[in-house]
Amino acid sequence: MSILHLLVYASALLFVIMIVVRGMRIARTPVHLRWELYPVPHEKGRADHGGSRLEQIDWWTHPIEKDHLGELKVMVPEILFLKAVKEHNPKLWFATFALHFGLYMLIGVMAVAMLGGLLQGLGVITVAAGNESAIGIIAKVFQYIFQLGCILGAVGAILMLYKRIFDSGMRLYATPSHFFNLFLMGAISISGTFWVGSDPNFATNFAGIYSALFTVSPMPELSAQALNHIGIVLLFVVYLPFTHMTHFFTKYFTYHQVRWEDSNVVGKMGDQLAAQLDQKVSWGAPHINGGGKKNWVDIATSSGKEEKN
Amino acid sequence: MAIKTKKRVTMKDFSTPSESLAEFDPEETIDLPAPYDKIEELPGYKQMKEGTRDRLEASLDDTIAVGIPKPESKEEEEKLVEAFLRGLHNLFSKENNWTFLQPLTLSMEHCARCQTCVDDCPIYEASGKEEIYRPTFRAEVLRRLYYKYEKGGNKLFKKFQQGDIDANWTMISRLLELSYRCTLCRRCAQSCPIGVDNGLITHELRKIFSMEMGLAPKELHEKGTVQQLEVGSSTGMNKVAVMDNVEFIDEDMTDRSGIKVETKWDVEGADVLLIHNAGEFLAWPENPGCFALLLDAAGISWTLSSDLVGYDGVNYGLFYDDAQLARVAMKHLDIAKKLKVKKIVMGECGHEHKALGVIADRIFSGSIPRESAMTLMEDIVFNSNLEFDPERNDFPVTLHDPCNMARSMGIVEPQRRVLRKLAPQFREMTPHGVRNYCCGGGSGFAIMSGNNFTDWRVQVSGRKKFKQILDAFSDVDPGPETKKYVCAPCSNCKGQIRDLFEYYGATEKSGLYYGGLVELIVNSMKLLKEPFIDWEMM
C-alpha cells in the first residue's frame, strides 16, 4: 500500500464521517414550527399558482395528495442549471453555472471511472481509451467530458473570483474563505486540464487508480500533473465538510424540511413536540423570566404579567 | 432611491460610532408615475424632533422604530451587550428555541453570499439599494456574531471562513433598529437557490431583543400583545366596549342594507367561531358588519366570542416573540374549545391566518381546525343559494395579496375566483399571488407610527406597493372621477394602504379607494336593494 493509497482512504473516510456527522446534527435538531414558503411543488394541482390544500373548504376532511414528481421538476433544473440564480441574479448566472456544472462533469467522470476501476479490479473489463471496443469508446467520451468539465470549471472559478473582487455588493460580504474556495476549485479544474492534456493514458490511469484503491494493489504510473490534480482534489475533499459548501447536501434539509415541509402533526412528531414543550426555558426578559425553571407550557398558559414578580 | 450614503457601509462601520449610517434623500427613491413624480408637490419627509438623537438610540438611519433610551454609563452599555450575548446563546439552544432552531441554523451556516436574493426586496429596491437595507446585511451581522460567540471551533478558522465582528453597544443598538427595517415578507427567501431565509433571520433577531432584553416596539409589545392579554384586544377594547361597538355596527348595517343584521355572541356548539382582527371594529366596521350579513344570509351557524382575547385575532407575537405568540394562540384555542365550535374561521387578517393557521398548527395538533375566511367566502359565492349581481361591482378592482396568506400559506385562488366572478373589471397587479410585493406595513409596521416612522414606511417600505397599485390601474382614466378599488383582505395591509393613500393624496388625485373582499361580495348581493359600497363613506 502506497502513501497515495493511505491519503485517499483517509480523505474519503474523513469526508464521509464529517458529512454524516453534519447531516445527523441537522436531522436531530428539534421538530420546528411550520415555516413553509409557497409555492410548494408537491401541492397536487395547486403548485402552478402557489396554492396549498388550505384553499379548500374544510381542508382537513380532504385526503392529502402529494405530487413528488412536482418536487423533482423544481429540484432538477435548480441543481443542474441553477435556475433561481438565472431568474433572480442573471449577471452572476453564467459564472456560477460554469463553476458548478464543470464540477458536476468532473464528479460524473469520477463516478464512471470509479465504476470502471471496480469492474477492472474484478477482472470484468479492461479500461483503455482509444481502442475500438465499446469500453474504449466510452472511456474516450468521458475523457472529453472531463476535459470540458475542467475548462468550464476553470472559467467559472475565474469569473466568480472576478465577481467577488470587482462587484462591490459581493466583495463587501466576502470572507477570505470565499477567495480560497474559488482558488481551490479553480486549481482542481486547471490541474485537471494539465493532466488530461498531457497523459495519453488518462482514462486507463484514472480507472486504474480506482482499481488499485478497490483491490489495494499497486497504483498505475502517474505523472506529476496527475499527482498534482489528485493532491488538490484530496485537499478539497477534506476541507469541504467544514465549509458552507456543504449546501450541496444540506439543501435537502432547507427545501424538504423547511421550505416545503407543510405536514400537520404525524407519527412520532406529537411525542417529540410534547417533550419539547416540557423543556425548561431560560429566556430572561421580564415578561418571560424563565430562569431555567418554567417550561414552555407554563409560559404559554400564563399571561406574562406574573413573570415580572 | 431614498436613502443616500457617502460610501458602502461595511461590517466595521456598523460597529463604529457615528451619527447615522444613512439619511433619506427623495431624489434617490424609485420613480412613481404622474402625478406623484414631482417631489416638491409631496408632503416631504418629516425629520426626527430635535434632541431625539441625544436621548434615544438612533444612529442607524433617520427614523426610529423601537427608540430605546441611551445607556447612561459604560457599565450599563456593557450589561446590555452581555444581555444580548445571553440572548444569542438562548437563540441557538434546543431548549429555548426549538421552535425555529433547525431553519435558523441552516440559514446561518449555508449562505453563499451570492446576493441573489437582494433585488427581490422591495425595501432595498425602493430605498435606492441602500446597503444597510440589503436583506443580507443584518443576516451577515448575526451570522458573524453566531460564529464568533456561539459556534464552536478554531477561532482562526472561523474568522477565515466567516469573517469577524466585535459585539459592542453601537452595533447592537443599530441591529435592534435594523431588525425593524424588514417586513418579514420572505420574498427574498423565495429566490435563494440554497434555501436561506433572511426573513427568518430577522424574525429570530427580534426574538433576542424581546425575549432576553425586553426590547420591542411599544406598539407590538406593551400596546400590542401585553394589552391584548390583559384587556382583551390590542386596540384597548374590553368586552363591554367591543360588544357596544358591534351593536352599533349591526344597527348601521341594518340601516344601510335594509336587512336585519344581528351579530351572534358566544353561541355554544356553533359551526364557526369567527375571529376578526379587532382593528376592524374600530377602523373598518363595515367589514365585520358585512361578514355578519353574509354568514346569516348564507345560513351558516356562527358566533363571535366575547371572552378575553377571543374577539381579537391579532397575534403580534408572530412578529417578535414566541412566548407572546404562544400565549395569544393558546387563548384562541381555549376559547374555541370552550364554545365547542366545529372550526375557527380567520377573518380578513393576514398575520392572524399565519399565526393560527400554520405557525400554531403543531401546538394545536388534533384540536379545533382553522380555516381561512377566503375559502369560506368562496364556498358561499359558488355553492350557496345566494344570488349576486356583478354589475354592481363594475368599477376597476385590483387585489393585494397579504404575504402571510399567500406566500406563507398558499391561499391564493379562492379570493381570485370570487373577484373573477363578482368584479367584471378585476385586474391583477404585477407580480401577484405568491410573488406579490408586501404592502410595506408587514410584521407590525402598519401600526407603528412613533417619531417619524410613518414617513419612512410610506416613502420607503410601502413605495413599491404604491407604484404597483398605480400601475395596475394604468389602463383606465387616471383621474379621481373613475373610482378604483384595491381589495386588500387584511387589516394590517389596509392600515398601511390607508396611510399610503393619505400621504400621497391618492383618493383625491387618482380616485383610489381600498377595502376588503367581503364588502365586494355584499355589494353585489341581490338580496340588497341597492349596492352597499358608498364611496363617500370610504
Interface residues (C-beta under 8 A of the other chain):
Chain A: I26 T29 P30 V31 H32 L33 R34 W35 E36 L37 Y38 P39 V40 E43 R46 H49 G50 G51 S52 R53 L54 E55 Q56 I57 D58 W59 W60 E78 L82 K83 A84 V85 E87 H88 N89 L92 T96 D167 S168 G169 M170 L172 Y173 A174 T175 P176 S177 H178 F180 F242 T243 H244 T246 H247 T250 K251 F253 T254 Y255 Q257 V258 R259 D262 N264 V265 M269 G270 L273 Q276 L277 Q279 K280 V281 S282 W283 G284 A285 P286 H287 I288 G290 W296 I299 A300 T301 S302 S303 G304 K305
Chain B: R8 T10 A83 R86 G87 N90 S93 K94 E95 N96 W98 T99 F100 L101 Q102 P103 T105 L106 S107 E109 H110 C111 A112 R113 C114 Q115 T116 C117 V118 D119 D120 E131 R134 T136 E140 F157 F160 Q161 Q162 G163 R186 A189 Q190 S191 C192 P193 I194 G195 V196 D197 L200 S210 M211 E212 M213 G214 H221 T225 V226 L229 E230 A323 Q324 A326 R327 A329 M330 K343 G357 V358 I359 A360 D361 R362 I363 S365 G366 P369 E371 S372 M374 T375 L376 E378 D379 A406 R407 S408 M409 G410 I411 V412 E413 P414 G433 V434 R435
